[in-house]
Amino acid sequence: MLGLRDRCLGALVGLLFVPFVLQLLGWAGTPLGGGPCGPLASDTGRLLLEQPQAFFYAQVMLWGIALLMANGFLILMLGFMHNGAVPRRQARPFVRLALGLGFFTALVYVLTHTTGLPAPSPVGWVLGDPQPADAVGVLILLALLVQVVLAVRWQAEAPAS
């Protein structure tokens, strides 16, 4: 997939782009919802005062999915440089980064939508309420979890050298 000979790595690279594309779908105003970064597209001045957790963790999620996409782009460029056969030792740091970023971003999504996390506000750190989930957010979470599984699988298949 995507010009990479390693099918698992190619599938992982393809999935690294999916959360960002889904978030763009969320910002398009579809009935599926705004996604985890949807609060960034709303009235930010009001949101900062009334729901600092939603705004803060929407930024964290946006950084996470943007870094995942950039990481996928770097692995894809490695594939182009090596004519589709990326040496495992060169791809390993990028796959580990994808694993860590994917797990962290999924964890932030789950915690903000189940328990609520503390967030900075103009009056200090406040504990927010759980955020409502929507279809785009759930699809992004599923894509992140599949990324984590593929990254673990790719590392398990990698030889020790």
Salt bridges, closest charged atoms under 4 A:
ASP6 OD2 - ARG88 NH2 3.52
GLU50 OE1 - ARG46 NH1 2.92
GLU157 OE2 - ARG153 NE 3.32
